[in-house]
Amino acid sequence: MSNTTTVTLEVLRYDPERDQEPRFQSFEVPYDEDWVVLDALNWIKDNADSSLTYRWSCHMAVCGSCGMVVNGEEKLTCKAFLRDYLGRGPIRVEPLRNFPIERDLVVDMEGFMAKLESVKPWIIREEEKPVEDGEYIQLPKQLKRFKHHTLCINCLLCYSACPQVGLNPGFIGPAALALAHRYNLDSRDQGRHERQEVTGSADGVWECTFVSACSEVCPKHVEPGGAIQEQKIANSVDWFLDHLIPGRSNAGRTKE
Amino acid sequence: MSRRPYTPKMTYGWWLDRPFYTRYMIRELSSAFVTAYSGLLIIGLWRLAEGEAAWNGYVSALSHPAALVFQGVALLFALYHTVTWFAVTPRTTPVIVGEDFLPPQPVIIAQYAAWIFASAVIIGAALWF
């Protein structure tokens, strides 16, 4: 048992109507061994400053809303226990990096939503078959191949940790490219080459330099870093085959 | 209430913020030394094709203390490059065996085994001929 009664949170504040740039504000928060950083933020909002703005919803690492940077590391604040930060000075809470800060700990996600949509994250068929023809059969082993890529909760920790996103804001980024790969690998899908127009572009997989920080911070083990490298390999194979086989790049490429 | 999002700027020293980033940048830097040493080997082939005198001059130049220091540094960076790439390779090669993915260790061990085998073959061939 710890004798600690309070902890200090240094929270990044930004009021677009008042501040020219963000600043830190310290709060003394009661310590509870079972509290996470999100509980401390909720205590601040309820007891110290109701204007503190942040996103959260489920408090159980499912909704992906409460991603922030805690002591310099991307975390879901509902999983970041205060007890793990004791004895290391104040706990510094910042919004996700590589995004415009809307207010306090809330970032602007509009750019990400556009990137996500651009990779067409849905099953694409060359021809839809009628409902009466039945469902598309998928074996457990075929599902296993991509299931870990389906577990993304769009928490954006990967975008915050990726220096390439920071250096090139146009980079489609880890979560969206992992989702594209998830559909490319789906045995029911036939849209890999359609998605490749975006994922294989200059802002696609080739912008990634395999830092792999995305995979390191991912709370759901989606492995976006690996998904991007696999797409590089697939794109390279396509490039060689397109140059070796006349007419391949224009027509006749079906599901592979 | 009006919107006025603040866009933070990335600093030039971003790669010093976290040890993970610093290790990544050293891996990137190691590519320059691997490239430079590869260039040195290609120059060696070129000098060899020019005859015995040219080759002896090349070997003599490589024995210069500055060249030895470069080769030592290049070796360290090449080792770092190799070890760090071996470590991340399992991310790029998911292999399903039976019902589940192969864990990373066999993939990493296989790379070291291939490295040792290839080195043994090259050293053996060099000693034999």
Contacts between the chains, C-beta under 8 A, distances in Angstrom:
chain1	res1	chain2	res2	distance
A	14	B	6	5.5
A	16	B	2	6.9
A	16	B	3	6.5
A	16	B	4	3.8
A	16	B	5	7.1
A	16	B	6	7.2
A	17	B	1	7.0
A	17	B	2	6.8
A	17	B	4	7.5
A	19	B	6	7.8
A	21	B	6	6.3
A	22	B	6	6.1
A	22	B	8	7.7
A	72	B	17	6.9
A	72	B	18	6.7
A	73	B	18	7.9
A	97	B	8	7.0
A	98	B	10	7.9
A	100	B	5	3.6
A	100	B	6	6.5
A	100	B	7	4.6
A	101	B	5	6.2
A	101	B	6	4.5
A	101	B	7	7.7
A	101	B	8	6.9
A	102	B	3	7.1
A	102	B	5	5.3
A	108	B	5	5.0
A	140	B	99	7.7
A	141	B	96	6.9
A	141	B	99	7.0
A	144	B	96	6.4
A	144	B	99	7.0
A	144	B	100	7.4
A	144	B	101	7.8
A	145	B	94	7.8
A	145	B	96	6.4
A	163	B	10	7.5
A	163	B	14	6.0
A	163	B	15	7.1
A	163	B	21	6.5
A	166	B	10	4.4
A	166	B	14	6.9
A	167	B	10	6.5
A	209	B	28	7.2
A	210	B	88	6.7
A	211	B	21	7.3
A	211	B	24	5.0
A	212	B	24	7.9
A	212	B	88	5.9
A	212	B	91	6.5
A	213	B	20	6.1
A	213	B	21	7.2
A	213	B	24	7.7
A	215	B	91	6.5
A	216	B	20	6.7
A	223	B	91	6.5
A	225	B	88	7.9
A	225	B	91	5.5
A	226	B	91	3.8
A	226	B	92	5.9
A	226	B	94	6.6
A	229	B	91	6.5
A	229	B	92	3.9
A	230	B	92	6.4
A	230	B	94	7.5
A	233	B	92	7.2
